[in-house]
Amino acid sequence: MIKKKIILILIILSFFNSNLLAEIKILAKVNDDVITNYDLKKESNYLQILNPNVSRLNNNQKFNLAKNSLIKEIIKKKEIEKISDIKNKDFKIDEYMKNFYKRTGFNSKEEFINTLKLKINYSLDEIKTKIKIELLWNELIYSRYVNQVKINETEIISKVDSLKDDLEKRYLLSEIVFKKKVNQTLEETFEEIKLSINEVGFANTANIYSFSDTSKFGGKIGWLSEISLPDNVKENLKNLKIGETSKFIKIGNNFVILKVEDTKIIKKIIDREKEIKLLKDKEINDQLNKFSKIFFEKIKLNYSINEI
């Protein structure tokens, strides 16, 4: 009797799995790596955790976001694997995850895990692997380009020395970093992005159009002091109210649209060495982010990407 029950269970499981397999479709390939509709569902749900506004997009928009996100991740992973073992790479990942929970609006690891269980989603270990890929990618970019970073230390020191213990304005900003589309004028690309902002909001438009690493988080940059901003950015922000967006601002070879999420004025006591270090670190990160975008677009050409 027990043997018959086992056989019956196996038949049922076999039937269930065959139905499940029949529903899984390959929708894209990066070299030999496949992306299925199931992968896209998981990635879409994950992106909605990073930016809840994604839930307001239609299914086709969610599909494209998830697909582009996975294509980018696969390429990064393949490049990293040429020089490093992702599984055995030692990171203080749990310490990093605390900041990740906070950035995504969760109070604890348990709250985050419970949210994962509500929909088809990645396991916590899978998410840690995704984050490892990003951290290792940053390491790769640093090792490759750090010697090309140029810092005007005299200018930074002069900027800090001009400060006094006084009130300081800070901005909570989000960004959309973009390039002019090939078959459009810059103004046409800008108008297309503005239309998207009006239709689906700034955060979702950042997901769709921005190629900055902040795009997965709806373009959120965080709090920045006014002193750390380039003059052309400060000029564009000074008359904006909370909730308003800037015109497009040229930064290097790219353009950025900024949204003022909030502002605050704080009493600032100048710590000269600390301020110099903060400005240096920001400039280094900004330049490495530019190198990261350039390098990714270059290596992407080496991959066969087929979308079905």
Beta strands, then each sheet from edge to edge (+ up, - down):
strand 1: 26-30
strand 2: 33-36
strand 3: 166-178
strand 4: 220-225
strand 5: 249-251
strand 6: 254-268
strand 7: 305-307
sheet 1: 2+ 1- 7+
sheet 2: 4+ 3- 6+ 5-
end
